[in-house]
Amino acid sequence: MRGNTPIAAATQDRLVALISPVVQGAGYDLEELILTPMGRRSQLRVVIDRDEGISLDDIAAMSHAVADVLDDDEGVIGKAPYVLEVTSPGVDRPLTEARHWRRAIGRLVEVTAPSVRRPDEPDGSQSAPLRGRIVGVDEMAVTLDVAGIEQVVPLEELGPGRIQLEFNRPAEGAKRERPQRQPKANKGRAS
């Protein structure tokens, strides 16, 4: 949750106190709340997430719920117009909490982890970020597959992880096959 000035920070805290129970009551985590002044209006960005992921229907339902709460308590933002954006975290969001890592199981990540040695580097030469696939997470540690070797890294030793985009991500289970195209039927032509 961000706030640039003491006034903005106080408003931000009031917004979190108002919106957080609504978001958590619906089964989501409030990941971020950003209030940005935009001339005569403000933009309020509310980022939500949960283990099952977020659908467009979830975003729509939470948008209505948050708007209703804000409309009932005009004192937080004031009577000035505002733009409300409810969204899910993007793939570029840093993985910093156990729940972020858990939601990314199976994904390739890049992270700084001084205690983890890459198999291709000699002892004590951890200079570049580490790349590995998340294979397990608990409240204390993340298990990474680094070049075929599983390594358990305590969360407190991990820097923020960044999900790496993969265009040919390994499939879970069977290989997905591309559907065969059917030849177009000749319409209106006599043979």
N, C-alpha and C positions, 0 to 999 in steps of 0.2 A: 504494500500500500504506500503510495507516494504522496508527499506534500512538500512544496517548495518554501512556503513562508509559514510563520506561526499561525496565521489566520487559516491558510490552506490546510495546515496540519490538523488544526482543531476541527475544521469542517470535515476533513477526511476521516478523522476518528469518529465523529458523529455519524457520518455516512456508513462506516463499517459497522458501528453499533446498531444501526437501523436495518441495514441490508443483510448482514451476516446471518441473523436468525431465520430470515426468509429463505435464504439460499441453503443453509444447513438443514432446515426443516423439510426441504424438498429432496434432500439426499445428495446434495452437491457440496463440493469444497469451494470456498471463495478464495481463488488463487491470487487475484490482484484487483485493486480498485484504483482507478486513476481519474482524478478530476482536473480537467484542463480548461482554463478560461479561453474563450474564443470571442473576443469583442463583447457584444451585449449578451451573449449566451455562454453557456458552459457545455463541455462534453464530459459525460460520465461514462467511463468504460469499465464494465464489470466482467471479469474473467472467471468462469466457472469450469469445474472439471469433476469427474468421478471415475471410478475404476471401469465401469462399463462403457465409458466414452460419452460423447455428447452428440445428439442428433439435432437437426433443425427444429424438430418439434419441441425438444428440451429448451432450446434457445428462445423459441417463441413463448413458451409457457413462463419461463423465468423473466423474460422481458415484460410480460404483462404483470407478473407478481411484483417485480421491483418497481415498475411504474406506479402501480397501485399504492405501494408503501410510500413512495416519494410524494405522490399527490396528496395522500392523507396527512403528511407532515411537511408542509410547505416551508417551514422554518429552516430546514437543513440547507437546501440549495437557494431558497428564496423564491420570489414570484417571477424572477427572470426566466426566460425560456432556456431549456437545456436539451441536449441531444443525448439520448440514452443508447449505448451500445452494449449489448450482452453478447459475449463471445466465448469460445473455448481457446485454450492456449494453443499457439501455433507450434509447429515442429521445431522452430528455432528457440523455444523457451528453454532456459537452462534447467537441467535436472539437479535439484538441490535438496529435496526432501525424499524420505523413504517412499512416499506414495508416488512421487514423480518417477523414480527408478522402477517401482513395481509396475506402473502403467506402461513402461517401455520394455518389458521383458520380450526378448526375441529381436530387439532392435540393435543395430550397430551404433556404437557411441564413441565419441572422442572425449577423453578426460585426462586431467592431470592427477596422477596418483603416485607420489614419491616412493611409497613402499612396494609398488609393483614393478617388477623388472620384466621388460619385454624379452622374449626368448632370443631375439636376434642381436641384443646389445650386451656388452660385458657388464660385470658387476659394477654398480655405483655410477653408471653413466645414463641416468634418466634425464634426458634433455628435452626431447620432443614429447608432445602429448601422446597418450596411449590410445590405441584403437582396439576395441573388443566388442563382443556381442554379450548383452546382458542375458544370463541364463538363470539367475535366481536372485531374490531379494528377500531380506527379512528386516526387522526394525533396527538391526545393528550393522548389517553388512550387505554388500552387493557381490554376487559371483559373476565374474567376467570370463568369457572364453577369449583368450588372447593367443592368436595363432595356434589354436588347437589345444591350449593348456588352460584349464580352469583355475582361476585365482580368486580367492575370497579377499575382499578389500573392505575394511571397516568404513562405514559412512563418514566418520569424522576425518578420515584421511583422504577422502575424495574431494577434488575440486568440482566445480559445476560441470556436469556432463552435457554434451551437445549431441543430439541425434544426428546421424549422418544419413543423407538421402541415398536410397538404393533403388535403382531402376529394375534390377533383377534380384530382388530380395528372395532368399531361400524360402520355399513354401513349407508350411506346416503340414507334414504328412505327404500326401500324393501330389505329384506334379500337375499343375493346372494346364490343361490343353486348350489350345485355341479352337473355337468351334469352326467346323467346316462350312464354307459358303455354299449355298444352294445355287445352281445355275438359274438365271432368270428365265421365266417362261415367256415365250413369244406370244404377246397379246395381239389379237386382231389379225394375225397372219394365218392364212390357210396353207397347209402343206401339201 
